[in-house]
Amino acid sequence: MKNVLVINNPNAGRKKAVKYKKLVIKFLLRKNCFFKTIEIDKLTSTDFENFDTILTIGGDGTVNKVIPYIVNTEKVLGIIPCGTANLLASKLNISTNPKKALEIINKSNIKDIDVLKVQDKYSVLRVGFGYDSDIICKTSQSLKNKFGYFAYFLAGILFALRLKQKSYTIFFNDKKLSILATCIIVANAGNMYRNLVSISNNCNLQDGKFEVFILKVKNPITFFIEFLGIIFNYKNSNSKAMYFQTNELLIKNEFSTGHIDGEKQKFKDDIKINIVPKSVKVFAN
């Protein structure tokens, strides 16, 4: 770690990122390395070429914005989690305590992790449509500011009461699937609600595959029963839900709204998703 770019999202974590930035600067001064700090909105005008380490102060959305600049390079990503969810940090056992997160970076334990390529964008966590997208995209910022990550839980209950099915045609592993679904989640990391719930038992950031979860049910009571099964790790394909692994997926699409790592996306063409194995280096516990 010789040349470090610090990327700060000043609005993350109810503006805790401003405070965390001072800790990061003190850490880098002690390390006696060259560093530069920028805010997240300056990414496109920044030259990444001369930096070997990229430190992000923010949440999953901040990390997602940085991934295109470091994928398939030797640059190492360091995460100081300071967002609403911090799911990637949780998956990598990175503490939300900034001093402990910096200790992990100081140890220089590096993992090579997979990412998803979604059309021309990247995802380290998951891509969601239907119910999952509604929770992420329609939960107001004011609610998140007030309740933090618990706001998503409240929104989840609300949207479960008005589930809507949509017709999907999906291609994977030389198979074609035509289905009515209320939710589709394509997950590189399947953890949700911190690490309390995962949509799969098999999500691994280093296995060259991703998980697909398809929820078919429309009735709220049936949905909550299925959700209890997820919580208690009873995840088997049945008439209500499907689970499978693959490394490439195509969803036929005319127009869909979804999310990539918590950021709303409008998809106008067929949605092709494939794994880019071990393509991002990251400090992890």
N, C-alpha and C positions, 0 to 999 in steps of 0.2 A: 504494500500500500504506500505508493510514493506520490502519486498525483490524484487528488480526490475532488470529485464534483459533488457538492451538496445541493440537493434539490428539495426545496421547502414549499409545502402547501400551507400558507398562513391561515387558511380557513379551516384546516383539519382539526378534529378533536376539540371543538368549541374553542378554537384558537390556542390550544396548548402548544401547537407547533412552534409558535414564536418563542416560547420559553425553552422548548427542547432544542431549538437551534443554538442557543447560547451554550448548552451543555455539549453539543456536538463540536462547536468551535473550540471550546476548552480542551476537549479530548484530542482534536487534531493538532492543536498547538503543542500539547504534551508529546504527541507522536513525532513532532518536528517534520511534518510532511507539507508539501505544497497543496493548497486547496483553494477552491473558488465556490462561492455560494450564489445560487440563483433561485428565483421563485418559479413555481410550476408553469406559469404562463410564458416563461422565456425559453421553454424547451426548443421550440422550432428555430430560434435564432442563436442557439448554442452549438459550438463545435465540440463534439465528444471525443475527437480523435486522440488527444494527448492525455486523456484521463484513464487510469487503470482501475479505479474504484468509483462507484456511484453510490452515494448514500441518499436515501429518500426519507424525508420526515413527513409522514402523512399516512393515509389509509390505503386500502386496496386499489382505489381509483387512481391514486398517485403512482403506485407501482405499475399499474396497467399502462399509464401514459409513458412510462420510462422504458418498458420492455422492448418496443420496436428499435430503440437506439442501442441495445446491448445484446439482443438475441444473436446467437451464433458468433459471438466474439469472445475474447479472453477477459473482458471487463467483468468485475465482480460487483454484485449488488449487495448493499447493506441496507437493512430495513430498521428504521426507528418508528415503530407502529404508533400512529396518532390519529386514527380515523374512527369511524363509527363502528365498523365490524372487525377489521384487522384479521381476516380469515387466513390469509397466506401466512402471516406471522404466527398465528396459532398453530397452523399445520406444521411449521418449521420449528416449533417450540421456542419462539422468540418472545421474550417477556414484553408486556406493554409498559413496564418500568423502564424509562429511557436509559438509566445507568446500567441496568442489567443487559439491555439490548446492546449497549456499547461494549460491554464485557465480552459478549459473543463475537462481535466484530474484532475485538482485540485478540481473541484466541485464534482467529484466522482459520476456523474450520469451514471449509468450502464444500458445498454440494452442487452437483450438476442436475438441474431439474428439467422436466418436460414442460412445454407450453402447448397450448392449442393455437392453431392458425384458423381463423374464422373469416373466410373470404380473404380480404387483404389486411385484416386486423389480427391482433394477438390477445390471448386470454391465459392467465395463470390459474384462474379459479374455475369459473363455470360460465356457461351460456344458458340463458333461460327464456322460455316462452310460456305464454298463458299465465297461470296462477303465480308462478315464481317471478315472472316479469312484472306483474301487477304489484306485488309486494315491494320489489326493489324500486320500480320507477314511479309509483304513485304514492309512496310514503313521503309526506311533506318534509321539507328541511326544518320547518319550525318544530314538528313533532320529534324529529331526530335530535334537534338541539335541546329539547326539553327532556326527553326520555332516553337519549342515547340509543344503544342497540336494542333495547326493549321496545322501541317504536316499531321495529320490524315484526316483533312478536304480536303486538296489538293489531298491526295491519294484516298479519296473517290470519288472525281470527275473523276480522271483518271481511276480507276477500273470500274466505272459505264459505261464507254464507251466500255468495252469489257467483258460484263457479259457472263457467261457460265452456262448452266443448267446441273444438274446431277440428276440421278435417285436415289430416297430414298424410303425405306420402313420403316414405323414408327409405333410403337405400343404404345397406351396410352388410359387410361380410358376404357379398354376392346374393343378398336377400332383398326382397321388396316388401315393405309393410305399409298397408293403407289402414289408417286408424282414426277414430274420434278420440281426442284427448283434451283434458283440461290443463295439462301441464307437461312440458318437456324440459328436462334438465340434462345438459351435456357437461360433465364434470371432470376436470383434471384433478381438482381437490374437492371432495364432496362434503366437507364439513360446513355446517350451518349453525347459527346461534352459538358463536364461539366454536368449541369442539364438543358441544353437548349432543348434537345430532349430525348424522351423516347420511346422505342419500344412498350410500353404498358401503359395503364391508370391504371393498377391494380397491378403493382409490389410493393410488400410490404415485407420488410425483416423479418417480424414477423408473417406471415399468414399461414405458413406451406405449401405453394404452390409456383410454379414457372410459368413463362410465356413462351410460345413458339410462335415465330414469323417465318413464312415461306413466303419467297418472291418467286413468281413464274415467274415473268416477265423477259424477256431477252432484250427487246427493251429499249435502254437508255432513250428515251423520255417518254415512259410509266413508267419507273422506277422513273424518277424525279417527275412525277405527283404523283405517290404513295408516294414518299418521302415527298412531300409537305403535303400530307394527314397526315403523321406521325407528322410533325412539328406542324400542326394546330389541332392535337388531333382528327382527323377523322380516327379512327382505327376500321374498320369493316371487317370481313371475306368476301371475294368476289373472283372473278375469278383470281385476281392478287395476293392476299395475304391472309394468314390465321393467326388468333390470337386465342389462347386458353390457359387455365390454367390446370395444372395437378400437381401431386406430384411424378409421376414416368413416365419414358419414355425409350423406347428402340429403337435405330436406328440400323437396320441391316447394317452390314459393312464388307467389305473385306479389304479395305485399304483407309483411309481418313486422310487428314491433316486438322487440325483445330486449335483453340486456346482455352486455359483456362485462363481467367483473363489476356489476353494479352500476354500469353506465348505460343509459338508454340508447338503443340503436334501432334504426329503421332499415329493414332489409328489403330491397327491391328486386333482387335476383335470387335464383336458387342458392341455398345456403350450404356451402361446402366447408366441412370441418375436418381437419386432420391433425395428428399429433406431430410435433417437432421435438424429437427425443433429446433429452439432456442438452438443451440448447441455451440455458441460462445458468450462469454461475452465481451462487448466492451464499452469503454467510449464514450458517444455521447452527442450532444447538445439537 
